[in-house]
């Protein structure tokens, strides 16, 4: 995991999933934030003022890219 050298300064009430949504655009990256910040994992909700290291992540819609490559049949299989 590569770190960007950037940090997120928490506000009271922030959570890892909220930070992931704000920074990366999706809550699913909360696990990567937790892995990058093991000293903060025990906090469910931040009090404010904590610094969260932001790892560099490859953000992409690999599932959507794969779906785009899948060819759909011209007719439904039950009509053949």
C-alpha positions as CSV (number, residue, x, y, z in Angstrom):
1,X,0.0,0.0,0.0
2,X,1.4,3.4,-1.0
3,X,0.8,6.4,1.1
4,X,0.0,9.8,-0.5
5,X,1.7,11.7,2.3
6,X,-1.7,13.4,2.8
7,X,-3.8,13.2,5.9
8,X,-7.4,13.8,6.6
9,X,-8.2,15.8,9.8
10,X,-11.2,14.4,11.4
11,X,-14.2,16.4,12.6
12,X,-16.3,15.2,15.6
13,X,-18.5,12.4,14.4
14,X,-16.4,11.2,11.5
15,X,-16.1,7.5,10.9
16,X,-13.8,5.5,8.5
17,X,-16.7,4.8,6.1
18,X,-17.6,8.5,6.0
19,X,-14.0,9.5,5.3
20,X,-13.8,6.8,2.6
21,X,-16.9,8.2,1.0
22,X,-15.6,11.8,1.2
23,X,-12.1,11.1,0.0
24,X,-12.5,8.2,-2.4
25,X,-16.1,8.5,-3.3
26,X,-17.2,5.1,-1.9
27,X,-17.6,3.7,1.6
28,X,-16.1,0.3,0.5
29,X,-12.6,1.8,0.9
30,X,-13.0,2.1,4.7
31,X,-11.0,-1.2,5.1
32,X,-8.0,0.3,3.3
33,X,-8.2,3.3,5.6
34,X,-8.3,1.1,8.6
35,X,-5.3,-0.9,7.4
36,X,-3.4,2.3,6.9
37,X,-4.3,3.5,10.3
38,X,-4.1,0.6,12.8
39,X,-3.6,2.9,15.8
40,X,-7.1,4.4,15.1
41,X,-9.1,1.2,14.4
42,X,-10.5,0.9,17.9
43,X,-12.3,4.3,17.6
44,X,-15.7,3.8,16.0
45,X,-16.5,7.5,15.9
46,X,-13.8,10.1,15.9
47,X,-13.8,12.9,18.5
48,X,-12.3,15.4,16.1
49,X,-8.7,16.5,15.5
50,X,-7.4,13.0,14.7
51,X,-5.2,12.7,11.6
52,X,-6.0,9.8,9.3
53,X,-3.3,8.8,6.8
54,X,-4.7,8.5,3.2
55,X,-3.2,5.7,1.2
56,X,-3.0,5.9,-2.6
57,X,-5.6,3.6,-4.0
58,X,-6.4,2.6,-7.5
59,X,-10.0,3.7,-7.8
60,X,-11.9,2.2,-10.7
61,X,-15.0,0.4,-11.7
62,X,-13.4,-2.9,-12.6
63,X,-16.8,-4.6,-12.3
64,X,-18.4,-2.1,-14.7
65,X,-15.5,-2.4,-17.1
66,X,-15.9,-6.2,-17.2
67,X,-19.6,-5.8,-17.7
68,X,-19.0,-3.6,-20.7
69,X,-16.9,-6.3,-22.3
70,X,-19.6,-8.9,-21.9
71,X,-21.7,-9.3,-25.0
72,X,-25.4,-9.6,-24.7
73,X,-27.2,-12.0,-27.0
74,X,-29.4,-10.6,-29.7
75,X,-32.4,-12.5,-28.4
76,X,-33.4,-14.0,-25.1
77,X,-32.3,-17.7,-24.8
78,X,-35.8,-18.9,-24.3
79,X,-36.9,-17.4,-27.7
80,X,-34.3,-19.4,-29.7
